[in-house]
Amino acid sequence: MRPAPPSVERDPLRDKELTLAQTLVALGYRQIIANSMVDPHEGARFSEAAPVVLENPLSQEASVMRTTAVPGMLRALRWNLDRGQVDLRLFEAGKTYNASRDPATGLPRESRVLTLAMTGHRRPASWHEQEKPGLVDIFDLKGDLENLLGAFDTGAVGFEPSSTSFFEPGLCGTLTGDGGTLATVGKISTEVLRDYKLRQDVWVAEVDLERLYSLPLRTLQFKPFSKFPAVERDFSLLVPEAIDYRRIERVILDLALGDVQDFRPVDRLPVGKIVPSHWSVLLRVTFQRQTQTLTSEEVDELSKRVLKSLEPLGIRLRS
């Protein structure tokens, strides 16, 4: 009889795990593996969830299962910083544990979580740059998260300010998509940095892998470039203090104008710099059509529609 060839089936979960790891390594991160057993007092500082207590622990410092992976990440950062490694990007894809029982199994709940951390400079110093490269900030970590989430079919990803006990107030937020929170990101508070003997700012993010892995990987689609030239228009806008850029973005996207290929802020002035209780943004909008060159009249009409949609928010052009 002819031998039957082995059947090869793709494992969707494994594909997602490989995509996640490859994306992070390409962004300059190194993977770590931390101990899942932690000190109960240390764990309680970063999470209010009830921990799983071990019946026969090796020591007090490893007597409960972790409810968050942040303490292990901070210890890994300190270990490297103490040895002269000041520019670090680390990640861990592991599990956290909760004493609440899973109704299906009757066992404590296990959740997959991805923890990211970065500290130091954006790039190593070199003769290519006269000034010393800047330090990483929340926008660096947020950008890496958006790159990572972009590999999955999350839909539109939004950013919302939030507050967490171990993050610095005003420097933390959540990334939302697919109807829920996908990640939390922020700067470790000064008090925590001092207690862990960390001598420089640290930025940390936690990604809900259970929710992320429930989504399919994004499929690549080809979109032809337009053969016709694009037109860029700059709009200097005065925005009320209570309106953030996210609302401006949402309004323009809701217009669903096919000829608006792109829009982005290119400059910003703080509140009160020009008009009291208002901040200013220079918004650059790119107009382009797939089938023909846009006329000046058509671009003017599209510009009016964009500006008119912002009027209900109290946004107007600078005089």
C-alpha positions in Angstrom: 0.0 0.0 0.0 1.1 3.5 -0.7 2.2 5.4 2.5 -0.2 8.2 3.5 1.5 11.6 3.6 1.5 13.3 7.0 -1.2 15.9 7.4 0.1 19.3 8.4 -2.4 21.7 10.1 -1.6 25.2 11.0 -2.0 26.2 14.7 -3.7 29.6 14.8 -2.6 30.2 18.4 1.0 29.4 17.6 0.9 31.7 14.6 -0.2 34.5 16.8 2.5 33.8 19.4 5.2 33.8 16.7 3.8 37.0 15.2 3.8 38.7 18.6 7.4 37.7 19.4 8.8 38.5 16.0 7.2 41.9 16.0 8.6 42.8 19.4 12.1 41.5 18.5 12.0 43.6 15.4 11.1 46.6 17.5 14.3 46.0 19.6 12.8 44.1 22.6 14.5 41.2 24.4 12.4 38.4 25.9 12.7 37.5 29.6 11.2 34.7 31.7 10.4 35.7 35.3 9.4 33.6 38.3 5.6 33.2 38.8 6.0 32.9 42.6 6.3 36.2 44.4 6.1 37.8 47.8 2.4 38.5 48.7 3.1 42.0 50.0 5.0 42.9 46.8 2.2 41.5 44.6 -0.5 43.3 46.6 1.2 46.6 45.8 0.5 46.2 42.1 -2.8 44.3 42.0 -5.9 44.1 44.2 -6.8 40.6 42.9 -6.7 37.8 45.4 -3.6 35.6 45.0 -3.3 31.9 44.9 -1.5 30.9 48.1 0.9 28.0 47.9 0.5 25.3 50.6 4.2 24.4 50.8 6.2 27.5 49.6 9.9 27.5 49.4 10.1 30.9 51.2 8.0 33.9 52.1 9.4 35.7 49.0 7.8 33.0 46.8 4.7 32.0 48.7 1.9 33.1 46.3 1.4 33.0 42.5 1.6 36.4 40.9 -1.5 38.3 40.0 0.5 40.7 37.8 3.9 40.4 36.1 5.0 44.0 36.8 7.1 43.3 39.9 9.2 40.6 38.0 9.7 43.1 35.1 11.0 45.8 37.5 13.4 43.3 39.2 14.7 42.4 35.7 15.2 46.1 34.9 17.1 46.6 38.2 19.3 43.6 37.6 20.4 44.9 34.2 20.7 48.6 35.3 23.0 47.5 38.1 25.3 45.9 35.5 25.6 49.0 33.3 22.8 48.3 30.8 21.0 51.6 30.7 19.1 51.3 27.4 16.6 48.5 27.8 13.5 47.2 26.1 12.2 44.0 27.6 9.0 41.8 27.2 7.5 38.8 28.9 4.6 36.7 27.6 3.5 34.7 30.6 0.6 34.0 32.9 -1.0 35.5 36.0 -3.1 33.7 38.5 -6.3 34.6 40.5 -7.7 32.8 43.5 -11.3 33.1 42.1 -12.3 29.7 40.7 -13.1 29.0 37.1 -16.6 27.5 37.0 -15.7 25.1 34.2 -12.7 23.5 36.0 -13.1 24.5 39.6 -9.4 25.6 39.6 -7.9 29.1 40.1 -8.1 31.3 37.0 -5.1 31.6 34.8 -4.7 34.5 32.3 -2.1 35.1 29.6 -0.6 38.6 29.8 2.2 40.4 27.9 4.3 42.8 29.9 6.5 45.4 28.1 9.1 47.8 29.7 11.5 50.4 28.3 14.0 52.8 29.8 16.9 54.8 28.7 17.5 56.5 25.3 15.7 56.0 22.0 18.9 55.2 20.2 22.5 54.6 21.2 24.7 57.7 21.0 26.8 58.0 17.8 28.7 60.5 15.7 25.6 60.7 13.4 23.9 62.9 15.9 25.5 66.0 17.4 23.1 66.1 20.4 22.6 63.1 22.8 19.6 61.1 21.7 16.5 61.8 23.7 15.0 59.6 26.4 12.1 57.3 25.7 8.6 58.5 26.8 5.0 57.4 26.7 4.8 58.0 22.9 7.6 55.5 22.2 5.8 52.7 24.2 2.4 53.7 22.8 3.8 53.6 19.3 5.3 50.1 19.8 1.9 48.9 21.2 0.1 50.3 18.1 2.6 48.4 15.9 2.0 45.2 17.8 -1.8 45.6 17.9 -1.7 46.4 14.2 -0.8 42.8 13.4 -4.3 41.8 14.8 -7.8 42.6 13.5 -8.6 44.9 16.4 -10.6 47.5 14.4 -9.9 51.1 15.3 -7.6 51.4 18.3 -8.3 54.3 20.7 -6.4 55.8 23.6 -8.1 56.9 26.8 -6.4 58.5 29.8 -6.7 56.4 33.0 -5.2 56.1 36.5 -3.4 53.3 38.2 -1.9 53.2 41.6 1.7 52.4 40.6 1.7 54.7 37.5 2.6 58.4 37.6 -0.7 60.5 37.6 -1.4 62.0 34.2 1.1 59.8 32.5 -0.9 56.6 32.0 -3.7 55.4 29.8 -5.4 52.5 28.1 -5.6 51.3 24.5 -9.0 50.1 23.5 -10.3 48.1 20.6 -12.8 45.4 19.7 -15.1 46.8 22.4 -12.7 46.4 25.4 -9.4 47.3 26.9 -6.4 45.7 25.1 -3.5 47.3 27.0 -2.6 49.6 29.9 0.5 51.8 29.6 2.2 54.3 31.9 5.2 55.7 33.7 6.2 53.9 36.9 5.7 56.3 39.8 8.6 58.0 41.6 7.8 56.2 44.8 8.0 52.8 43.2 11.2 53.7 41.3 12.8 54.7 44.6 11.7 51.5 46.4 13.1 49.3 43.6 16.3 51.4 43.5 15.7 52.3 39.8 17.7 55.4 38.9 15.9 56.4 35.7 12.4 56.7 34.4 10.7 53.4 33.5 7.7 52.9 31.1 5.6 49.8 31.4 2.6 48.3 29.5 0.4 45.3 30.2 -1.4 43.7 27.3 -4.4 41.4 27.7 -3.3 38.4 25.6 -6.6 36.5 26.3 -8.5 39.3 24.4 -5.8 39.8 21.8 -5.5 36.1 21.0 -9.2 35.9 20.6 -8.9 38.1 17.5 -7.7 36.9 14.1 -4.5 38.1 12.6 -4.9 40.9 10.2 -4.9 39.8 6.6 -2.8 41.9 4.2 -4.7 43.6 1.4 -3.4 45.3 -1.7 -4.6 48.8 -2.4 -3.3 50.5 -5.6 -1.7 53.9 -5.4 -3.4 56.7 -7.2 -1.7 57.9 -10.4 -3.0 61.4 -9.8 -1.2 64.0 -7.6 -2.2 64.7 -4.0 -3.1 68.1 -2.6 -2.1 69.1 0.9 -3.9 71.8 2.9 -2.9 73.2 6.3 -5.5 74.4 8.7 -4.6 76.4 11.8 -7.4 75.6 14.3 -8.3 77.1 17.6 -9.7 74.3 19.9 -11.5 74.7 23.2 -9.5 73.5 26.2 -12.0 70.7 26.9 -11.6 69.2 23.4 -8.8 66.8 22.8 -7.3 65.7 19.5 -9.0 62.3 19.7 -12.4 63.9 19.2 -11.2 65.9 16.2 -9.9 62.7 14.7 -13.2 60.9 15.3 -15.3 63.6 13.7 -13.2 63.7 10.5 -13.2 59.9 10.3 -17.0 59.8 10.7 -17.3 62.0 7.6 -16.0 59.0 5.6 -14.8 61.2 2.8 -13.0 59.0 0.3 -11.0 61.8 -1.1 -9.4 62.6 2.3 -6.4 60.2 2.1 -4.7 61.4 5.3 -4.7 64.0 8.1 -2.3 64.6 10.9 -1.3 67.2 13.4 2.1 68.8 12.6 2.3 71.6 15.2 0.6 72.5 18.5 0.5 75.5 20.8 -0.5 75.2 24.4 -3.6 76.5 26.1 -3.7 80.3 26.3 -0.8 80.9 23.9 -3.0 82.7 21.4 -6.6 82.8 22.9 -7.5 82.2 26.5 -9.0 78.7 27.2 -8.1 77.5 23.7 -5.2 75.5 22.3 -4.0 75.6 18.7 -3.2 72.8 16.3 -1.9 72.9 12.7 -3.8 70.1 10.9 -2.4 68.9 7.6 -5.0 67.2 5.4 -4.1 65.3 2.2 -6.7 65.2 -0.6 -6.4 62.7 -3.5 -8.7 60.8 -5.8 -8.2 57.5 -7.5 -9.8 58.3 -10.8 -8.8 61.9 -11.6 -7.0 65.0 -10.5 -8.9 67.1 -8.0 -9.7 70.6 -9.1 -9.2 73.6 -6.8 -13.0 74.0 -6.5 -13.3 70.4 -5.4 -10.5 70.7 -2.8 -12.2 73.9 -1.5 -15.5 72.1 -1.1 -13.9 69.2 0.7 -12.1 71.6 3.0 -15.3 73.4 3.9 -16.9 70.1 4.7 -14.1 69.2 7.1 -14.2 72.6 8.8 -18.0 72.6 9.1 -17.9 69.2 10.8 -15.7 70.6 13.5 -17.9 73.7 14.2 -20.2 71.9 16.7 -17.1 71.3 18.8 -16.4 75.0 19.0 -13.4 74.6 16.7 -12.6 77.5 14.3 -9.8 78.7 12.1 -7.3 81.1 13.5 -7.8 84.6 12.1 
